[in-house]
């Protein structure tokens, strides 16, 4: 996603990546953000997600205005915060 630089921000609690034309989410990079609580991925080009990409500390996730479909989430999102539309 950003070339590994996110791992250097391990104390980050809030991240806004809206309107960046992102197409994928790198699970390894986000998992390194152990304190991340709020993630805004609104208005990108994300078409699919790996539920394992999100740290367990996440309490708010905004995925509005992406290319996701309901089938993308399915039951795999169990234990992950509900997406914000």
BATI-248886 format. One record per atom (N, C-alpha, C): residue in one letter; z negated, x, y. Coordinates in pm, 1 decimal. Example, Ala and Ser with C-alpha at 12.3 -4.5 7.8 and 13.67 -1.06 7.14 Angstrom:
REM residues 2
resn, zz, xx, yy
A, -780.0, 1319.0, -569.0
A, -780.0, 1230.0, -450.0
A, -780.0, 1320.0, -330.0
S, -708.0, 1285.0, -225.0
S, -714.0, 1367.0, -106.0
S, -787.0, 1290.0, 3.0
***
This chain:
REM residues 85
resn, zz, xx, yy
X, 0.0, 83.6, -119.7
X, 0.0, 0.0, 0.0
X, 0.0, 87.2, 124.9
X, -95.8, 177.2, 136.0
X, -106.6, 259.6, 256.0
X, -114.9, 406.8, 217.2
X, -78.3, 439.0, 97.0
X, -73.1, 577.7, 55.4
X, -206.7, 640.7, 19.6
X, -306.5, 563.6, -15.7
X, -434.0, 618.3, -59.6
X, -537.1, 638.6, 49.1
X, -501.7, 617.1, 174.0
X, -595.7, 638.4, 283.4
X, -713.3, 542.7, 282.1
X, -697.8, 425.7, 221.6
X, -806.9, 328.0, 218.5
X, -929.9, 382.1, 146.7
X, -910.8, 466.7, 48.8
X, -1023.7, 522.3, -26.1
X, -1116.4, 603.3, 64.8
X, -1064.5, 650.8, 175.8
X, -1145.5, 728.1, 270.0
X, -1236.8, 639.1, 353.3
X, -1216.7, 508.2, 346.6
X, -1292.7, 412.9, 427.2
X, -1390.8, 334.5, 339.8
X, -1466.0, 402.6, 258.0
X, -1551.3, 337.6, 158.4
X, -1661.6, 250.5, 217.8
X, -1695.0, 268.5, 345.1
X, -1800.4, 189.0, 408.2
X, -1745.8, 64.1, 479.6
X, -1617.1, 42.4, 471.7
X, -1550.9, -69.3, 538.8
X, -1598.5, -203.4, 483.7
X, -1632.1, -297.1, 572.7
X, -1674.9, -430.8, 529.8
X, -1572.7, -538.7, 565.0
X, -1481.7, -510.1, 656.7
X, -1382.5, -607.7, 700.9
X, -1249.5, -536.3, 722.8
X, -1141.4, -595.1, 670.9
X, -1009.8, -533.1, 681.9
X, -906.3, -640.2, 714.3
X, -830.8, -617.9, 821.9
X, -726.7, -710.8, 865.2
X, -590.8, -643.0, 849.8
X, -511.3, -692.7, 755.6
X, -378.0, -638.8, 730.8
X, -272.6, -748.5, 747.6
X, -298.4, -840.4, 839.9
X, -206.6, -951.8, 859.4
X, -79.8, -906.6, 931.7
X, 30.5, -974.9, 900.4
X, 161.6, -953.0, 963.7
X, 209.2, -808.7, 951.5
X, 203.5, -753.3, 831.3
X, 248.1, -615.9, 807.9
X, 362.6, -606.1, 708.1
X, 417.8, -717.8, 666.9
X, 527.7, -721.4, 570.3
X, 490.9, -658.6, 436.7
X, 362.3, -662.6, 400.6
X, 318.6, -610.2, 271.9
X, 375.7, -695.1, 159.4
X, 417.9, -630.0, 51.8
X, 472.2, -702.8, -63.1
X, 381.9, -692.1, -185.5
X, 296.4, -590.6, -190.3
X, 206.5, -571.2, -303.5
X, 68.4, -527.4, -254.5
X, -28.5, -544.3, -342.9
X, -165.4, -500.1, -316.4
X, -200.6, -399.6, -424.9
X, -240.1, -279.7, -385.9
X, -274.4, -174.3, -479.7
X, -419.7, -189.9, -524.1
X, -439.7, -223.9, -651.1
X, -574.0, -249.6, -703.9
X, -664.6, -128.3, -690.7
X, -613.0, -10.4, -712.9
X, -694.5, 110.8, -706.5
X, -749.8, 133.1, -566.8
X, -667.6, 113.3, -465.9
X, -711.7, 134.4, -327.9
X, -818.3, 34.6, -286.5
X, -797.5, -93.2, -315.1
X, -894.4, -194.1, -273.7
X, -1025.7, -182.7, -350.8
X, -1018.8, -147.4, -477.0
X, -1140.4, -134.0, -557.7
X, -1231.9, -25.3, -501.8
X, -1177.5, 72.0, -432.0
X, -1257.2, 180.5, -373.7
X, -1340.7, 131.7, -255.6
X, -1308.3, 13.4, -203.8
X, -1380.9, -42.1, -89.4
X, -1495.3, -129.7, -141.2
X, -1599.2, -66.3, -191.2
X, -1710.1, -134.6, -258.5
X, -1788.7, -229.7, -169.0
X, -1782.1, -211.4, -37.3
X, -1858.2, -296.1, 55.1
X, -1771.9, -401.1, 124.6
X, -1644.1, -404.9, 92.7
X, -1551.9, -497.1, 159.8
X, -1592.0, -641.6, 135.8
X, -1610.8, -716.6, 243.4
X, -1648.6, -857.6, 234.6
X, -1537.8, -950.0, 283.2
X, -1463.6, -909.1, 385.2
X, -1359.2, -993.8, 442.4
X, -1225.6, -919.5, 438.1
X, -1124.2, -986.7, 383.4
X, -990.4, -928.0, 374.4
X, -888.7, -1030.4, 422.6
X, -813.9, -994.3, 526.6
X, -712.5, -1081.9, 582.8
X, -575.3, -1024.7, 549.9
X, -503.8, -1092.4, 461.8
X, -368.2, -1053.8, 422.9
X, -266.5, -1159.9, 465.7
X, -303.3, -1239.2, 562.9
X, -220.9, -1349.1, 613.3
X, -86.0, -1297.6, 664.7
X, 16.6, -1380.8, 645.7
X, 149.1, -1358.1, 703.0
X, 210.9, -1225.9, 658.3
X, 214.8, -1204.7, 527.3
X, 283.5, -1090.8, 468.6
X, 389.1, -1143.3, 372.5
X, 436.2, -1061.2, 281.9
X, 540.5, -1100.2, 186.8
X, 491.0, -1090.0, 42.8
X, 361.8, -1108.1, 21.1
X, 301.2, -1093.2, -110.6
X, 341.1, -1211.1, -199.7
X, 401.1, -1182.1, -315.7
X, 447.0, -1287.1, -406.0
X, 360.1, -1299.9, -530.3
X, 286.5, -1195.8, -564.1
X, 198.7, -1202.7, -681.7
X, 76.3, -1114.9, -657.4
X, -29.8, -1147.4, -729.7
X, -156.1, -1075.0, -714.8
X, -215.7, -1041.8, -849.4
X, -282.0, -929.9, -854.7
X, -362.2, -894.5, -970.5
X, -506.6, -922.4, -931.1
X, -571.9, -1020.2, -992.4
X, -709.0, -1052.9, -954.3
X, -802.5, -932.3, -962.0
X, -768.7, -835.8, -1045.3
X, -851.2, -715.4, -1057.0
X, -840.0, -626.9, -933.4
X, -748.9, -658.9, -842.2
X, -729.0, -577.2, -722.9
X, -841.9, -590.8, -621.9
X, -920.0, -695.9, -632.6
X, -1019.4, -723.6, -530.4
X, -1159.3, -677.6, -571.2
X, -1229.4, -612.3, -478.8
X, -1366.7, -569.3, -509.5
X, -1458.0, -690.4, -526.5
X, -1559.8, -677.1, -607.6
X, -1651.1, -788.2, -633.7
X, -1733.8, -825.4, -511.3
X, -1739.8, -738.1, -411.6
X, -1815.3, -765.5, -289.3
X, -1743.5, -864.8, -198.3
X, -1615.3, -892.2, -224.8
X, -1533.0, -976.2, -137.7
X, -1585.5, -1119.9, -133.4
X, -1607.7, -1171.3, -12.0
X, -1653.4, -1309.1, 5.2
X, -1551.8, -1394.5, 79.9
X, -1458.8, -1332.4, 152.4
X, -1357.7, -1405.0, 229.0
X, -1222.4, -1339.6, 208.2
X, -1123.4, -1420.1, 168.9
X, -988.9, -1370.6, 142.6
X, -889.0, -1467.4, 203.4
X, -807.6, -1420.2, 297.2
X, -707.2, -1503.8, 362.7
X, -569.1, -1458.5, 315.5
X, -503.1, -1545.6, 239.0
X, -369.9, -1517.0, 186.1
X, -265.2, -1614.9, 239.8
X, -295.5, -1684.5, 345.1
X, -203.9, -1783.8, 401.3
X, -72.7, -1718.7, 443.9
X, 33.3, -1796.3, 436.2
X, 165.8, -1755.0, 483.5
X, 219.3, -1632.8, 409.8
X, 203.9, -1633.2, 278.4
X, 264.6, -1533.7, 191.8
X, 361.0, -1606.5, 99.1
X, 416.1, -1537.6, 2.3
X, 511.3, -1597.7, -90.2
X, 445.9, -1634.9, -222.7
X, 317.3, -1658.1, -220.2
X, 242.0, -1693.9, -340.2
X, 267.5, -1837.6, -381.2
X, 256.2, -1864.3, -509.8
X, 262.2, -2000.1, -560.6
X, 129.8, -2030.7, -630.7
X, 104.1, -2154.7, -656.7
X, -20.9, -2193.3, -723.0
X, -31.2, -2125.8, -858.9
X, 78.5, -2111.3, -931.6
X, 77.7, -2048.0, -1062.7
X, 33.0, -1902.2, -1054.5
X, 52.1, -1839.7, -939.4
X, 12.2, -1700.0, -923.0
X, -136.4, -1684.2, -945.8
X, -216.7, -1780.2, -899.8
X, -361.4, -1770.5, -911.6
X, -407.6, -1810.3, -1050.8
X, -374.4, -1930.6, -1091.9
X, -414.4, -1979.1, -1222.0
X, -562.6, -1959.2, -1249.0
X, -598.9, -1953.6, -1373.7
X, -738.8, -1935.2, -1411.0
X, -780.0, -1789.2, -1400.6
X, -687.5, -1699.1, -1374.8
X, -718.8, -1556.8, -1365.1
X, -806.6, -1525.5, -1244.8
X, -813.6, -1616.2, -1148.4
X, -890.8, -1590.6, -1028.1
X, -1037.6, -1627.4, -1045.1
X, -1079.5, -1664.2, -1163.8
X, -1219.0, -1698.5, -1188.6
X, -1309.2, -1582.2, -1147.6
X, -1410.7, -1611.9, -1069.0
X, -1503.1, -1508.8, -1024.8
X, -1461.5, -1441.3, -895.7
X, -1343.6, -1475.8, -844.9
X, -1293.0, -1420.5, -719.7
X, -1302.2, -1530.2, -614.7
X, -1333.1, -1497.1, -491.1
X, -1343.9, -1598.4, -386.7
X, -1218.1, -1685.3, -377.8
X, -1235.2, -1810.7, -345.2
X, -1123.3, -1902.2, -331.5
X, -1033.8, -1857.7, -216.9
X, -901.9, -1863.6, -237.9
X, -810.7, -1823.1, -131.2
X, -814.6, -1917.8, -13.9
X, -790.4, -1866.3, 104.3
X, -785.3, -1947.4, 225.3
X, -640.0, -1977.3, 255.6
X, -604.4, -2105.5, 270.1
X, -466.2, -2144.0, 299.1
X, -453.3, -2183.0, 443.1
***
